[in-house]
Amino acid sequence: MFTPPPTHIQVINFIVFFHIVIIQAILDGEQEVRDWLDYGAVSLSKALELIRPQSNIEWHPVSTIVNSTKNNTEQCVKPVDLK
């Protein structure tokens, strides 16, 4: 049976859906974790407020050794120079 290729709109909708589903929530503290997990008692708007950008996170490039679950050393979090 012939299946037509997806339209651009279908592809874009899939990409948007996929991105939204896998976005990570960065929570600050045990209370925020409890609130995030208690979906029965916490409203959607309150839960969405919890996933705001955090100022206490440091971002830096790391080695490609993080790509393997076999590696569990300090080298995985050590900053590297991309030059």
VMD Tcl script that builds the backbone (N, CA, C; Angstrom):
set m [mol new atoms 249]
animate dup $m
set s [atomselect $m all]
$s set {name element resname resid chain x y z} {
  {N N MET 1 A 0.847 -1.182 0.000}
  {CA C MET 1 A 0.000 0.000 0.000}
  {C C MET 1 A 0.890 1.243 0.000}
  {N N PHE 2 A 0.538 2.196 -0.822}
  {CA C PHE 2 A 1.298 3.441 -0.942}
  {C C PHE 2 A 0.959 4.381 0.208}
  {N N THR 3 A 2.010 4.885 0.862}
  {CA C THR 3 A 1.834 5.893 1.911}
  {C C THR 3 A 2.477 7.176 1.423}
  {N N PRO 4 A 1.709 8.242 1.306}
  {CA C PRO 4 A 2.298 9.496 0.822}
  {C C PRO 4 A 3.298 10.049 1.835}
  {N N PRO 5 A 4.320 10.752 1.348}
  {CA C PRO 5 A 5.289 11.340 2.282}
  {C C PRO 5 A 4.617 12.422 3.128}
  {N N PRO 6 A 5.148 12.667 4.324}
  {CA C PRO 6 A 4.540 13.683 5.186}
  {C C PRO 6 A 4.692 15.076 4.589}
  {N N THR 7 A 3.746 15.913 4.876}
  {CA C THR 7 A 3.831 17.303 4.434}
  {C C THR 7 A 4.775 18.054 5.355}
  {N N HIS 8 A 5.177 19.252 4.942}
  {CA C HIS 8 A 6.054 20.072 5.777}
  {C C HIS 8 A 5.382 20.380 7.115}
  {N N ILE 9 A 4.092 20.633 7.093}
  {CA C ILE 9 A 3.367 20.943 8.331}
  {C C ILE 9 A 3.401 19.749 9.275}
  {N N GLN 10 A 3.213 18.541 8.749}
  {CA C GLN 10 A 3.267 17.350 9.596}
  {C C GLN 10 A 4.652 17.177 10.206}
  {N N VAL 11 A 5.684 17.426 9.421}
  {CA C VAL 11 A 7.052 17.302 9.926}
  {C C VAL 11 A 7.309 18.345 11.001}
  {N N ILE 12 A 6.911 19.573 10.763}
  {CA C ILE 12 A 7.095 20.641 11.755}
  {C C ILE 12 A 6.321 20.314 13.024}
  {N N ASN 13 A 5.090 19.852 12.902}
  {CA C ASN 13 A 4.305 19.486 14.085}
  {C C ASN 13 A 4.991 18.381 14.878}
  {N N PHE 14 A 5.568 17.402 14.192}
  {CA C PHE 14 A 6.275 16.322 14.881}
  {C C PHE 14 A 7.489 16.866 15.627}
  {N N ILE 15 A 8.263 17.733 14.966}
  {CA C ILE 15 A 9.453 18.299 15.604}
  {C C ILE 15 A 9.061 19.107 16.835}
  {N N VAL 16 A 8.040 19.930 16.727}
  {CA C VAL 16 A 7.580 20.724 17.872}
  {C C VAL 16 A 7.111 19.799 18.986}
  {N N PHE 17 A 6.318 18.779 18.666}
  {CA C PHE 17 A 5.840 17.833 19.678}
  {C C PHE 17 A 7.013 17.122 20.337}
  {N N PHE 18 A 7.962 16.652 19.536}
  {CA C PHE 18 A 9.106 15.933 20.066}
  {C C PHE 18 A 9.915 16.818 20.999}
  {N N HIS 19 A 10.140 18.062 20.622}
  {CA C HIS 19 A 10.917 18.985 21.454}
  {C C HIS 19 A 10.207 19.253 22.777}
  {N N ILE 20 A 8.916 19.462 22.737}
  {CA C ILE 20 A 8.168 19.749 23.960}
  {C C ILE 20 A 8.177 18.554 24.893}
  {N N VAL 21 A 8.060 17.361 24.361}
  {CA C VAL 21 A 7.989 16.167 25.190}
  {C C VAL 21 A 9.298 15.911 25.924}
  {N N ILE 22 A 10.442 16.178 25.299}
  {CA C ILE 22 A 11.704 15.824 25.940}
  {C C ILE 22 A 12.378 16.977 26.672}
  {N N ILE 23 A 11.770 18.137 26.731}
  {CA C ILE 23 A 12.393 19.253 27.429}
  {C C ILE 23 A 12.582 18.903 28.900}
  {N N GLN 24 A 13.701 19.284 29.442}
  {CA C GLN 24 A 14.016 18.962 30.826}
  {C C GLN 24 A 13.541 20.054 31.761}
  {N N ALA 25 A 13.097 19.642 32.930}
  {CA C ALA 25 A 12.720 20.582 33.972}
  {C C ALA 25 A 13.870 20.676 34.955}
  {N N ILE 26 A 14.378 21.871 35.166}
  {CA C ILE 26 A 15.441 22.084 36.142}
  {C C ILE 26 A 14.787 22.726 37.358}
  {N N LEU 27 A 14.752 21.977 38.436}
  {CA C LEU 27 A 14.057 22.416 39.644}
  {C C LEU 27 A 15.069 22.769 40.719}
  {N N ASP 28 A 14.717 23.734 41.553}
  {CA C ASP 28 A 15.627 24.230 42.582}
  {C C ASP 28 A 15.081 23.875 43.962}
  {N N GLY 29 A 15.578 22.798 44.530}
  {CA C GLY 29 A 15.206 22.426 45.886}
  {C C GLY 29 A 14.154 21.333 45.959}
  {N N GLU 30 A 14.079 20.718 47.135}
  {CA C GLU 30 A 13.161 19.597 47.341}
  {C C GLU 30 A 11.693 19.991 47.216}
  {N N GLN 31 A 11.333 21.185 47.668}
  {CA C GLN 31 A 9.928 21.597 47.585}
  {C C GLN 31 A 9.477 21.729 46.142}
  {N N GLU 32 A 10.319 22.284 45.294}
  {CA C GLU 32 A 9.958 22.395 43.879}
  {C C GLU 32 A 9.837 21.018 43.244}
  {N N VAL 33 A 10.679 20.071 43.624}
  {CA C VAL 33 A 10.576 18.704 43.100}
  {C C VAL 33 A 9.248 18.093 43.539}
  {N N ARG 34 A 8.890 18.247 44.807}
  {CA C ARG 34 A 7.603 17.706 45.297}
  {C C ARG 34 A 6.424 18.345 44.560}
  {N N ASP 35 A 6.468 19.669 44.387}
  {CA C ASP 35 A 5.398 20.361 43.666}
  {C C ASP 35 A 5.294 19.876 42.221}
  {N N TRP 36 A 6.441 19.703 41.557}
  {CA C TRP 36 A 6.459 19.262 40.164}
  {C C TRP 36 A 5.842 17.874 40.026}
  {N N LEU 37 A 6.148 16.986 40.967}
  {CA C LEU 37 A 5.671 15.610 40.893}
  {C C LEU 37 A 4.226 15.449 41.348}
  {N N ASP 38 A 3.709 16.374 42.142}
  {CA C ASP 38 A 2.347 16.259 42.671}
  {C C ASP 38 A 1.353 16.916 41.716}
  {N N TYR 39 A 1.187 16.307 40.550}
  {CA C TYR 39 A 0.351 16.896 39.506}
  {C C TYR 39 A -1.122 16.966 39.889}
  {N N GLY 40 A -1.547 16.221 40.905}
  {CA C GLY 40 A -2.943 16.269 41.338}
  {C C GLY 40 A -3.251 17.495 42.175}
  {N N ALA 41 A -2.249 18.016 42.896}
  {CA C ALA 41 A -2.472 19.136 43.815}
  {C C ALA 41 A -1.931 20.460 43.287}
  {N N VAL 42 A -1.053 20.398 42.292}
  {CA C VAL 42 A -0.418 21.608 41.768}
  {C C VAL 42 A -0.998 21.912 40.393}
  {N N SER 43 A -1.440 23.141 40.215}
  {CA C SER 43 A -2.034 23.523 38.932}
  {C C SER 43 A -0.983 23.535 37.825}
  {N N LEU 44 A -1.442 23.444 36.594}
  {CA C LEU 44 A -0.544 23.476 35.447}
  {C C LEU 44 A 0.247 24.781 35.424}
  {N N SER 45 A -0.398 25.895 35.692}
  {CA C SER 45 A 0.316 27.178 35.647}
  {C C SER 45 A 1.404 27.242 36.716}
  {N N LYS 46 A 1.137 26.709 37.908}
  {CA C LYS 46 A 2.148 26.674 38.974}
  {C C LYS 46 A 3.306 25.764 38.564}
  {N N ALA 47 A 2.993 24.611 37.973}
  {CA C ALA 47 A 4.040 23.687 37.537}
  {C C ALA 47 A 4.913 24.331 36.467}
  {N N LEU 48 A 4.315 25.042 35.533}
  {CA C LEU 48 A 5.082 25.691 34.468}
  {C C LEU 48 A 5.970 26.809 35.007}
  {N N GLU 49 A 5.542 27.453 36.096}
  {CA C GLU 49 A 6.374 28.486 36.717}
  {C C GLU 49 A 7.664 27.895 37.280}
  {N N LEU 50 A 7.632 26.616 37.632}
  {CA C LEU 50 A 8.794 25.966 38.236}
  {C C LEU 50 A 9.929 25.732 37.244}
  {N N ILE 51 A 9.638 25.714 35.944}
  {CA C ILE 51 A 10.680 25.388 34.971}
  {C C ILE 51 A 11.273 26.630 34.314}
  {N N ARG 52 A 11.421 27.647 35.081}
  {CA C ARG 52 A 12.073 28.869 34.617}
  {C C ARG 52 A 13.590 28.659 34.606}
  {N N PRO 53 A 14.333 29.471 33.870}
  {CA C PRO 53 A 15.797 29.350 33.880}
  {C C PRO 53 A 16.343 29.592 35.289}
  {N N GLN 54 A 17.351 28.854 35.649}
  {CA C GLN 54 A 17.959 28.981 36.963}
  {C C GLN 54 A 19.289 29.721 36.854}
  {N N SER 55 A 19.546 30.620 37.792}
  {CA C SER 55 A 20.796 31.380 37.773}
  {C C SER 55 A 21.931 30.629 38.453}
  {N N ASN 56 A 21.627 29.530 39.148}
  {CA C ASN 56 A 22.663 28.815 39.896}
  {C C ASN 56 A 23.279 27.662 39.090}
  {N N ILE 57 A 23.098 27.656 37.784}
  {CA C ILE 57 A 23.634 26.593 36.941}
  {C C ILE 57 A 24.779 27.152 36.117}
  {N N GLU 58 A 25.865 26.413 36.085}
  {CA C GLU 58 A 27.022 26.808 35.288}
  {C C GLU 58 A 27.082 25.925 34.045}
  {N N TRP 59 A 27.194 26.543 32.882}
  {CA C TRP 59 A 27.257 25.814 31.616}
  {C C TRP 59 A 28.657 25.927 31.053}
  {N N HIS 60 A 29.186 24.826 30.546}
  {CA C HIS 60 A 30.482 24.849 29.883}
  {C C HIS 60 A 30.607 23.610 28.997}
  {N N PRO 61 A 31.415 23.698 27.933}
  {CA C PRO 61 A 31.624 22.520 27.076}
  {C C PRO 61 A 32.396 21.447 27.837}
  {N N VAL 62 A 32.089 20.187 27.525}
  {CA C VAL 62 A 32.772 19.056 28.158}
  {C C VAL 62 A 33.266 18.101 27.076}
  {N N SER 63 A 34.100 17.175 27.487}
  {CA C SER 63 A 34.676 16.200 26.577}
  {C C SER 63 A 33.602 15.275 26.009}
  {N N THR 64 A 33.886 14.702 24.868}
  {CA C THR 64 A 32.957 13.738 24.262}
  {C C THR 64 A 32.910 12.421 25.024}
  {N N ILE 65 A 33.734 12.251 26.038}
  {CA C ILE 65 A 33.656 11.016 26.829}
  {C C ILE 65 A 32.333 10.902 27.569}
  {N N VAL 66 A 31.604 11.999 27.681}
  {CA C VAL 66 A 30.289 11.940 28.340}
  {C C VAL 66 A 29.275 11.165 27.499}
  {N N ASN 67 A 29.602 10.891 26.249}
  {CA C ASN 67 A 28.689 10.189 25.353}
  {C C ASN 67 A 28.594 8.701 25.637}
  {N N SER 68 A 29.402 8.199 26.548}
  {CA C SER 68 A 29.361 6.776 26.886}
  {C C SER 68 A 29.032 6.597 28.362}
  {N N THR 69 A 28.081 5.731 28.638}
  {CA C THR 69 A 27.708 5.456 30.031}
  {C C THR 69 A 28.798 4.693 30.768}
  {N N LYS 70 A 29.781 4.190 30.053}
  {CA C LYS 70 A 30.908 3.487 30.686}
  {C C LYS 70 A 31.792 4.445 31.469}
  {N N ASN 71 A 31.760 5.716 31.086}
  {CA C ASN 71 A 32.620 6.709 31.722}
  {C C ASN 71 A 31.887 7.379 32.880}
  {N N ASN 72 A 32.458 7.271 34.055}
  {CA C ASN 72 A 31.890 7.891 35.245}
  {C C ASN 72 A 33.037 8.461 36.069}
  {N N THR 73 A 33.681 9.471 35.502}
  {CA C THR 73 A 34.831 10.079 36.157}
  {C C THR 73 A 34.657 11.589 36.197}
  {N N GLU 74 A 35.537 12.228 36.942}
  {CA C GLU 74 A 35.512 13.687 37.012}
  {C C GLU 74 A 35.778 14.321 35.646}
  {N N GLN 75 A 36.448 13.596 34.781}
  {CA C GLN 75 A 36.731 14.082 33.428}
  {C C GLN 75 A 35.438 14.414 32.673}
  {N N CYS 76 A 34.340 13.764 33.030}
  {CA C CYS 76 A 33.057 14.002 32.353}
  {C C CYS 76 A 32.512 15.400 32.581}
  {N N VAL 77 A 32.862 16.025 33.689}
  {CA C VAL 77 A 32.320 17.351 34.007}
  {C C VAL 77 A 33.361 18.449 33.921}
  {N N LYS 78 A 34.599 18.092 33.638}
  {CA C LYS 78 A 35.680 19.059 33.548}
  {C C LYS 78 A 35.532 19.899 32.278}
  {N N PRO 79 A 35.585 21.227 32.385}
  {CA C PRO 79 A 35.489 22.078 31.192}
  {C C PRO 79 A 36.625 21.812 30.207}
  {N N VAL 80 A 36.295 21.887 28.915}
  {CA C VAL 80 A 37.309 21.750 27.867}
  {C C VAL 80 A 37.319 22.986 26.999}
  {N N ASP 81 A 38.456 23.231 26.373}
  {CA C ASP 81 A 38.606 24.354 25.457}
  {C C ASP 81 A 38.243 23.869 24.055}
  {N N LEU 82 A 37.325 24.541 23.390}
  {CA C LEU 82 A 36.868 24.119 22.071}
  {C C LEU 82 A 37.761 24.586 20.938}
  {N N LYS 83 A 38.790 25.349 21.226}
  {CA C LYS 83 A 39.664 25.880 20.174}
  {C C LYS 83 A 40.627 24.856 19.669}
}
mol reanalyze $m
mol bondsrecalc $m
mol representation Tube
mol addrep $m
